[in-house]
């Protein structure tokens, strides 16, 4: 009987502890992040072309916004972001460089972690990298039926 009472007590304690954590009110002044776009489409680009793009964001909250980490889904995509706090109403840029030396479809994600209400935010880059057109010199058309012109 003691074991059943102890088990019920542990379950009740766990239930109220978990429930108490979800009842915390949101900070109405917390920073929030708003992006001008969530997807950058390179379209069709040639191999070794410029793979740089930018995602502009604004702090739409009432407290300073701090980006704690910005990471990509693979090593071919390198993000750079501001390390200083972004004041309310101000905007800044996350720069992304994609290595376009690989042929094929681009579908990569960049995860932005911050102290914003909407956290994390996932950005995407898409497109298709194709081989550059070959630069061959066209051959001279020679008419086999023509007669040579004497000099």
Buried (B, 14 or more C-beta within 10 A) or exposed (E): EEEEEEEEEEEEEEEEEEEEEEEEEEEEEBBBBBBEEEEBEBEEBEEEBEBEBEBEBBBBBEBBBBBEEBEBBEEBBBBEBBEEBBEBEEBBEBBBBBEBEEEEEBEBBBBBBBBBBBBBBEBBBEBBBBEEEEEEEEEEEEEEEEEEEEE
